[in-house]
Amino acid sequence: MERKKSLKKKIYGLELVLELFDCDLEKLTSINRVEEFLGKLEKEGGLTTYGAPLIKRFMGGGHFGEGYSFLQFLSSSSIAGHYIEPDRIAFINVFSCSMFDQKRVTRFCTKFFNAQKVKATVIVHKDI
């Protein structure tokens, strides 16, 4: 007798994509604030960082204005971020192979940046 395939699909990861608008400009323009954000996000999100973050400041060009971009590896994946200072926007992407509270992370990021508008998208990566 052939075994029935399990109806439960395997989940490989959870991804939170945040678009934060009308942010506090001071939070976007300081490398110290980038480092502070990552440290607090690790604690708030129950995430475990792996090594030091890579943080670079870009001077803009094309359609995008200047701002910081960063990548912080996690023991279970990564946090990436990109700021567009002239428009006061922060784009934050958290991907983890471990489950995390995406609502809590969204609230923390909204409060940290004092964002006036937020668009949050959650992607559950699983078997098809």
C-alpha positions as CSV (number, residue, x, y, z in Angstrom):
1,M,0.0,0.0,0.0
2,E,1.4,3.4,-1.0
3,R,1.8,5.9,1.8
4,K,-0.2,9.1,1.4
5,K,1.8,12.3,1.1
6,S,1.5,14.4,4.2
7,L,-1.0,17.2,3.8
8,K,1.2,19.4,6.0
9,K,3.6,21.4,3.9
10,K,7.1,22.0,5.2
11,I,7.9,25.6,6.0
12,Y,11.4,26.7,5.1
13,G,11.3,30.3,6.3
14,L,9.4,33.4,7.1
15,E,10.2,36.7,5.4
16,L,9.0,40.1,6.5
17,V,9.2,43.0,4.0
18,L,8.7,46.4,5.5
19,E,8.3,49.8,3.7
20,L,8.4,52.6,6.2
21,F,7.4,56.1,5.1
22,D,7.9,59.6,6.5
23,C,10.5,58.4,9.0
24,D,12.5,60.5,11.5
25,L,15.3,61.8,9.3
26,E,17.8,61.7,12.2
27,K,17.3,57.9,12.5
28,L,18.2,57.5,8.8
29,T,21.3,59.6,8.6
30,S,23.6,58.2,11.3
31,I,25.7,55.1,11.2
32,N,25.4,54.9,15.0
33,R,21.6,54.8,14.6
34,V,21.9,51.9,12.0
35,E,24.0,50.0,14.6
36,E,21.5,50.8,17.3
37,F,18.6,49.7,15.2
38,L,20.2,46.3,14.4
39,G,21.1,45.7,18.1
40,K,17.6,46.5,19.3
41,L,15.9,44.5,16.4
42,E,18.0,41.5,17.4
43,K,16.6,41.6,20.9
44,E,13.0,42.6,20.0
45,G,12.7,40.0,17.3
46,G,14.4,37.2,19.2
47,L,16.9,37.0,16.4
48,T,20.5,35.9,16.7
49,T,23.1,37.8,14.7
50,Y,26.1,36.1,13.1
51,G,29.1,38.4,12.9
52,A,29.3,42.1,12.4
53,P,27.0,43.9,10.0
54,L,28.1,45.3,6.7
55,I,27.0,49.0,6.5
56,K,27.6,51.2,3.5
57,R,26.5,54.7,2.7
58,F,25.5,55.4,-0.9
59,M,25.4,58.8,-2.4
60,G,22.5,58.2,-4.7
61,G,22.2,58.2,-8.4
62,G,19.6,57.2,-10.9
63,H,16.2,57.3,-9.3
64,F,17.4,56.9,-5.8
65,G,18.7,59.4,-3.2
66,E,21.5,58.9,-0.8
67,G,21.3,56.8,2.2
68,Y,22.6,53.8,4.1
69,S,22.3,50.2,3.1
70,F,23.1,47.3,5.4
71,L,23.2,43.5,5.7
72,Q,23.3,41.7,9.0
73,F,23.6,37.9,8.8
74,L,21.6,35.9,11.3
75,S,22.3,32.4,12.6
76,S,19.1,31.6,10.6
77,S,19.4,33.9,7.6
78,S,19.6,37.8,7.4
79,I,18.3,41.3,7.8
80,A,18.8,43.7,5.0
81,G,17.9,47.4,4.9
82,H,18.0,50.4,2.5
83,Y,17.3,54.0,3.4
84,I,16.4,56.8,1.0
85,E,17.1,59.9,3.0
86,P,15.6,62.6,0.8
87,D,12.2,60.8,0.8
88,R,12.5,59.6,4.4
89,I,11.9,56.0,3.6
90,A,13.4,52.8,5.1
91,F,13.1,49.4,3.5
92,I,13.7,46.6,5.9
93,N,13.7,42.9,5.0
94,V,14.0,40.2,7.7
95,F,14.3,36.6,6.5
96,S,14.7,33.7,8.9
97,C,14.5,29.9,8.7
98,S,13.3,30.1,12.3
99,M,9.9,31.5,13.2
100,F,9.7,35.0,14.6
101,D,6.9,37.3,15.6
102,Q,6.5,39.5,12.5
103,K,3.9,41.7,14.2
104,R,6.2,42.5,17.0
105,V,9.1,43.3,14.6
106,T,6.8,45.5,12.5
107,R,5.7,47.4,15.6
108,F,9.3,47.8,16.8
109,C,10.5,49.1,13.4
110,T,7.5,51.5,13.1
111,K,8.2,53.0,16.5
112,F,12.0,53.1,16.1
113,F,11.8,55.1,12.8
114,N,8.7,57.0,14.0
115,A,7.2,56.0,10.6
116,Q,3.9,57.7,9.7
117,K,2.9,55.0,7.1
118,V,3.9,51.4,6.9
119,K,3.4,48.6,4.4
120,A,4.2,45.2,5.7
121,T,4.3,42.0,3.6
122,V,4.8,38.6,5.0
123,I,5.9,35.7,2.9
124,V,5.8,32.1,4.2
125,H,8.3,30.0,2.2
126,K,7.0,26.5,2.0
127,D,6.7,23.4,-0.1
128,I,4.5,23.8,-3.1
